[in-house]
Amino acid sequence: MLRAVLISLSESRALRGIAERSAIGQRVSGRFVAGTELEDALRVTKNLNTAGLSVSVDNLGENVTTADEARQSAALYRQLLSELSAQGMNANVSVKLTHMGLDVDPDLAFMHVSSLVAQAASLRPKNFVRVDMESSAYTQRTLEVVRKLHQQPENRGFVGAVIQSYMRRSEADVADLLGQGIRIRLCKGAYKEPPEVAFQPKAEVDANYIRLMKMLLKSGIYHGLATHDENMIREAKGFAIRENIARDAFEFQMLYGIRRDLQQSLMREGWRMRVYVPFGTEWYPYLMRRLAERPANAIFVAKNLFRK
């Protein structure tokens, strides 16, 4: 019930306006979003790298409505990749296809993402572009773009996909992507989906997460397990140890500002840890969907707003 409420709130323009103008809203965004400008993202990335953590940077936004907006979004990502390289940061980027103009012109979106992947592959050292997953309306098109990009020899290993464990189709999608050697970020999913498309009970989503996690870790491909759920983390660690999978053969991923204690703990234990760092003005829908992904995070947010 709480999950459905949070997803609905993420779509409310009225509440978004109130949140963005309020003092409490600004405090929340300051804790869980790097800031509104590129310089903010670079500053936070540098600090996390200094602490020994890898980063994936995401410029918040999706569903642009004009070609010009898409071009501006792509240009910002090109600048981001250049700055990460110039400053020697341990960070890659995450991008949504609708932010690149998928709803405006699919060919335009593909051109923009293709350009970003080509740039990442040409840098020294080479970088990586993660194509984020959105709602089920975009699942097939998103995976098709990733496959098409990865089929180009010069892009192999430099572009990856995201799979959501609450989607009923995900096991088949994982098998297909693994067959092509594509890197995957596994998460639970944060969009409101009907029962025929997505598992609804948390127990079923968790069970599928574990099933898919085992497929990923046994594949021999470098993947990311995105979760703050200690049960999922415990399952992954235990499976890796039992199967003699090296601790540097995959990475855990968590959101900026959430479970920093757990991030540090995993790193001290020798597991790889990457922090997903969002920046930009579109923080309200992002944050509400992240809370919906695991409603227990709402309690965490409330407890930690005024902590250092």
TIDO-986285 format. One record per residue (C-alpha): x, y, z; residue number from 1; residue in one letter. Coordinates in Angstrom, 2 decimals, m for minus. Example, Ala and Ser with C-alpha at 12.3 -4.5 7.8 and 13.67 -1.06 7.14 Angstrom:
<fimis>
       X       Y       Z pos code
   12.30   m4.50    7.80   1    A
   13.67   m1.06    7.14   2    S
</fimis>
This chain:
<fimis>
       X       Y       Z pos code
    0.00    0.00    0.00   1    M
    2.74    2.47    0.97   2    L
    4.62    1.69   m2.24   3    R
    1.57    2.54   m4.36   4    A
    1.07    5.79   m2.45   5    V
    4.68    6.85   m2.94   6    L
    4.55    6.12   m6.67   7    I
    1.37    8.20   m6.96   8    S
    3.03   11.05   m5.08   9    L
    5.97   10.94   m7.49  10    S
    3.55   11.78  m10.32  11    E
    1.86   14.73   m8.55  12    S
    2.87   18.07  m10.05  13    R
    1.21   20.01   m7.24  14    A
    3.08   18.19   m4.48  15    L
    6.28   18.42   m6.45  16    R
    5.97   22.20   m6.58  17    G
    5.35   22.41   m2.86  18    I
    8.27   20.09   m2.07  19    A
   10.73   21.97   m4.26  20    E
    9.87   25.30   m2.60  21    R
    9.86   24.06    0.99  22    S
   12.76   24.12    3.41  23    A
   12.29   20.46    4.28  24    I
   12.22   19.55    0.59  25    G
   15.51   21.34    0.02  26    Q
   17.02   19.57    3.02  27    R
   15.90   16.19    1.67  28    V
   17.26   16.88   m1.80  29    S
   20.56   18.06   m0.33  30    G
   21.03   14.74    1.45  31    R
   20.14   12.42   m1.43  32    F
   21.02   14.46   m4.54  33    V
   24.48   15.90   m5.22  34    A
   23.06   19.26   m6.31  35    G
   21.58   20.92   m9.35  36    T
   24.76   21.64  m11.35  37    E
   27.46   19.55  m13.03  38    L
   30.03   21.02  m10.65  39    E
   28.03   19.64   m7.72  40    D
   28.15   16.13   m9.17  41    A
   31.90   16.37   m9.77  42    L
   32.52   17.60   m6.22  43    R
   30.54   14.75   m4.67  44    V
   32.17   12.20   m6.99  45    T
   35.63   13.38   m5.97  46    K
   34.75   13.07   m2.28  47    N
   33.38    9.55   m2.74  48    L
   36.43    8.50   m4.75  49    N
   38.66    9.84   m1.97  50    T
   36.75    7.58    0.43  51    A
   37.47    4.61   m1.83  52    G
   34.08    4.35   m3.50  53    L
   33.32    4.09   m7.23  54    S
   30.51    6.24   m8.67  55    V
   27.87    6.26  m11.38  56    S
   26.63    9.77  m12.19  57    V
   23.08   10.41  m13.39  58    D
   21.68   13.72  m14.61  59    N
   18.10   13.56  m13.37  60    L
   15.39   13.86  m15.94  61    G
   13.31   11.86  m18.39  62    E
   10.57   12.25  m21.00  63    N
   11.88   15.39  m22.68  64    V
    9.35   16.79  m25.13  65    T
   11.50   18.49  m27.78  66    T
   14.54   17.65  m29.86  67    A
   16.30   20.69  m28.45  68    D
   15.86   19.44  m24.88  69    E
   17.26   16.08  m25.92  70    A
   20.28   17.74  m27.53  71    R
   20.92   19.76  m24.38  72    Q
   20.73   16.62  m22.24  73    S
   23.16   14.77  m24.50  74    A
   25.55   17.73  m24.52  75    A
   25.60   17.78  m20.71  76    L
   26.48   14.08  m20.65  77    Y
   29.28   14.62  m23.15  78    R
   30.66   17.34  m20.90  79    Q
   30.27   15.06  m17.89  80    L
   32.24   12.23  m19.52  81    L
   34.97   14.67  m20.53  82    S
   35.27   16.11  m17.03  83    E
   35.33   12.70  m15.35  84    L
   38.19   11.71  m17.64  85    S
   40.09   14.98  m17.32  86    A
   39.92   14.85  m13.53  87    Q
   40.84   11.17  m13.37  88    G
   37.73   10.15  m11.48  89    M
   36.59    6.58  m10.90  90    N
   33.08    7.07  m12.25  91    A
   30.85    6.08  m15.15  92    N
   27.49    7.51  m16.24  93    V
   23.85    6.38  m16.25  94    S
   21.40    7.69  m18.82  95    V
   17.69    7.28  m19.60  96    K
   16.56    6.98  m23.22  97    L
   13.57    9.27  m22.70  98    T
   16.04   11.90  m21.48  99    H
   17.81   11.52  m24.82 100    M
   14.57   12.04  m26.76 101    G
   13.06    8.57  m27.18 102    L
    9.51    9.96  m27.02 103    D
   10.38   12.67  m29.54 104    V
   12.30   10.65  m32.13 105    D
   13.73    7.15  m31.48 106    P
   16.44    7.68  m34.09 107    D
   17.49   10.91  m32.39 108    L
   17.71    9.16  m29.02 109    A
   19.78    6.34  m30.50 110    F
   22.12    8.83  m32.13 111    M
   22.69   10.63  m28.83 112    H
   23.32    7.47  m26.83 113    V
   25.51    6.00  m29.55 114    S
   27.62    9.15  m29.45 115    S
   28.00    8.87  m25.66 116    L
   29.04    5.23  m25.83 117    V
   31.54    6.00  m28.60 118    A
   32.98    8.80  m26.47 119    Q
   33.23    6.54  m23.42 120    A
   34.99    3.84  m25.45 121    A
   37.49    6.33  m26.88 122    S
   38.58    7.85  m23.56 123    L
   41.83    6.91  m21.83 124    R
   41.13    5.10  m19.61 125    P
   37.97    3.86  m21.28 126    K
   34.66    4.56  m19.57 127    N
   31.18    3.00  m19.52 128    F
   27.58    4.07  m20.18 129    V
   24.72    2.40  m18.33 130    R
   21.37    2.73  m20.10 131    V
   18.85    2.97  m17.27 132    D
   15.55    1.13  m17.31 133    M
   12.26    3.02  m17.08 134    E
    8.66    1.84  m16.89 135    S
    7.46   m1.29  m18.73 136    S
    6.29    0.84  m21.66 137    A
    9.98    1.29  m22.52 138    Y
   11.47   m2.08  m21.55 139    T
   11.59   m3.69  m24.98 140    Q
   12.82   m0.58  m26.78 141    R
   15.49    0.05  m24.15 142    T
   16.88   m3.46  m24.39 143    L
   16.84   m3.31  m28.18 144    E
   18.93   m0.13  m28.10 145    V
   21.46   m1.70  m25.71 146    V
   21.73   m4.83  m27.86 147    R
   22.16   m2.81  m31.04 148    K
   24.89   m0.68  m29.49 149    L
   26.70   m3.67  m27.98 150    H
   26.70   m5.52  m31.29 151    Q
   29.11   m2.92  m32.64 152    Q
   32.60   m4.34  m31.92 153    P
   34.01   m1.01  m30.78 154    E
   31.25   m0.70  m28.13 155    N
   31.50   m4.15  m26.57 156    R
   32.02   m3.86  m22.83 157    G
   31.31   m0.13  m22.74 158    F
   27.50   m0.13  m22.64 159    V
   25.21   m1.99  m20.26 160    G
   21.59   m2.52  m19.29 161    A
   19.43   m2.49  m16.16 162    V
   17.09   m5.32  m15.22 163    I
   14.30   m4.99  m12.65 164    Q
   13.54   m8.10  m10.60 165    S
    9.86   m7.24  m10.20 166    Y
    9.29   m7.67  m13.93 167    M
    7.97  m11.10  m14.91 168    R
    9.96  m11.06  m18.15 169    R
   13.30  m10.39  m16.47 170    S
   14.60  m13.96  m16.27 171    E
   14.27  m14.36  m20.04 172    A
   15.82  m10.93  m20.59 173    D
   18.78  m11.76  m18.34 174    V
   19.41  m15.02  m20.21 175    A
   19.36  m13.17  m23.53 176    D
   21.67  m10.36  m22.37 177    L
   24.13  m12.79  m20.80 178    L
   24.25  m14.71  m24.08 179    G
   25.50  m11.52  m25.72 180    Q
   27.99  m10.70  m22.97 181    G
   26.20   m7.54  m21.84 182    I
   26.84   m6.12  m18.38 183    R
   23.75   m5.78  m16.18 184    I
   22.74   m3.73  m13.17 185    R
   20.13   m5.68  m11.19 186    L
   17.62   m3.71   m9.12 187    C
   14.13   m4.40   m7.79 188    K
   12.17   m1.78   m9.77 189    G
   10.46    1.47   m8.83 190    A
    7.58    2.11  m11.25 191    Y
    3.91    1.28  m10.76 192    K
    3.20   m1.78  m12.91 193    E
    0.11   m4.02  m13.26 194    P
    0.13   m7.59  m11.84 195    P
    0.27   m9.17  m15.30 196    E
    3.55   m7.33  m15.94 197    V
    5.25   m7.29  m12.55 198    A
    5.30   m9.31   m9.36 199    F
    3.45   m7.46   m6.62 200    Q
    4.28   m9.16   m3.26 201    P
    7.70   m8.23   m1.90 202    K
    8.48  m11.89   m1.27 203    A
    8.09  m12.68   m4.98 204    E
   10.20   m9.69   m6.04 205    V
   12.91  m10.72   m3.58 206    D
   12.84  m14.35   m4.69 207    A
   13.28  m13.29   m8.30 208    N
   16.09  m10.92   m7.33 209    Y
   17.96  m13.82   m5.74 210    I
   17.29  m16.07   m8.74 211    R
   18.61  m13.45  m11.16 212    L
   21.54  m12.55   m8.92 213    M
   22.76  m16.14   m9.08 214    K
   22.52  m16.11  m12.87 215    M
   24.59  m12.94  m13.02 216    L
   27.31  m14.01  m10.62 217    L
   27.80  m17.36  m12.37 218    K
   28.07  m15.74  m15.82 219    S
   31.68  m14.60  m15.56 220    G
   30.64  m11.10  m16.68 221    I
   31.14   m8.05  m14.45 222    Y
   27.71   m6.98  m13.12 223    H
   26.27   m4.66  m10.50 224    G
   23.85   m5.65   m7.72 225    L
   21.87   m2.55   m6.81 226    A
   20.19   m2.94   m3.43 227    T
   20.09   m1.60    0.13 228    H
   18.27   m4.71    1.34 229    D
   20.56   m6.46    3.79 230    E
   18.83   m9.79    3.11 231    N
   19.66   m9.52   m0.59 232    M
   23.22   m8.49    0.19 233    I
   23.61  m11.40    2.60 234    R
   22.32  m13.81   m0.06 235    E
   24.74  m12.44   m2.67 236    A
   27.75  m12.55   m0.36 237    K
   26.94  m16.09    0.74 238    G
   26.44  m17.30   m2.82 239    F
   29.70  m15.72   m3.99 240    A
   31.63  m17.33   m1.15 241    I
   30.07  m20.77   m1.69 242    R
   30.71  m20.63   m5.44 243    E
   34.27  m19.27   m5.05 244    N
   33.39  m16.11   m6.96 245    I
   36.02  m13.42   m6.39 246    A
   34.98  m10.31   m4.49 247    R
   36.19   m8.13   m7.36 248    D
   34.22  m10.08   m9.99 249    A
   31.13   m7.91   m9.43 250    F
   30.05   m4.88   m7.45 251    E
   27.35   m3.79   m5.05 252    F
   25.62   m0.52   m5.87 253    Q
   23.72    1.87   m3.61 254    M
   22.15    5.29   m3.85 255    L
   23.92    8.43   m2.70 256    Y
   22.92    9.33    0.86 257    G
   21.34    5.97    1.72 258    I
   22.99    3.40    3.99 259    R
   26.38    5.03    4.00 260    R
   27.28    2.81    6.94 261    D
   26.56   m0.30    4.88 262    L
   28.51    1.07    1.91 263    Q
   31.58    1.53    4.10 264    Q
   31.12   m1.87    5.72 265    S
   31.05   m3.70    2.38 266    L
   34.10   m1.82    1.20 267    M
   36.03   m2.71    4.37 268    R
   35.14   m6.37    3.82 269    E
   36.76   m6.23    0.39 270    G
   33.62   m6.13   m1.77 271    W
   33.42   m3.61   m4.59 272    R
   31.03   m0.73   m3.96 273    M
   29.64    1.87   m6.39 274    R
   27.48    4.83   m5.37 275    V
   24.77    6.09   m7.74 276    Y
   25.03    9.90   m7.65 277    V
   22.13   11.89   m9.12 278    P
   22.21   15.61   m9.81 279    F
   19.90   18.14  m11.43 280    G
   16.61   19.88  m10.78 281    T
   14.37   16.81  m11.30 282    E
   15.01   15.46   m7.79 283    W
   11.41   15.15   m6.52 284    Y
   10.11   12.35   m8.80 285    P
   13.48   10.60   m8.49 286    Y
   13.38   10.57   m4.70 287    L
    9.76    9.47   m4.44 288    M
   10.37    6.51   m6.76 289    R
   13.44    5.50   m4.77 290    R
   11.35    5.49   m1.60 291    L
    8.71    3.43   m3.40 292    A
   11.35    0.90   m4.44 293    E
   11.87    0.07   m0.78 294    R
    9.33    1.84    1.48 295    P
   11.51    1.14    4.53 296    A
   13.78    3.85    3.09 297    N
   11.07    6.38    4.00 298    A
   11.71    5.63    7.65 299    I
   15.44    5.89    7.04 300    F
   15.01    9.28    5.36 301    V
   12.95   10.58    8.28 302    A
   15.54    9.40   10.82 303    K
   18.53   10.75    8.95 304    N
   17.42   14.15    7.69 305    L
   19.09   16.01   10.53 306    F
   22.15   13.81   10.95 307    R
   25.53   14.85    9.64 308    K
</fimis>
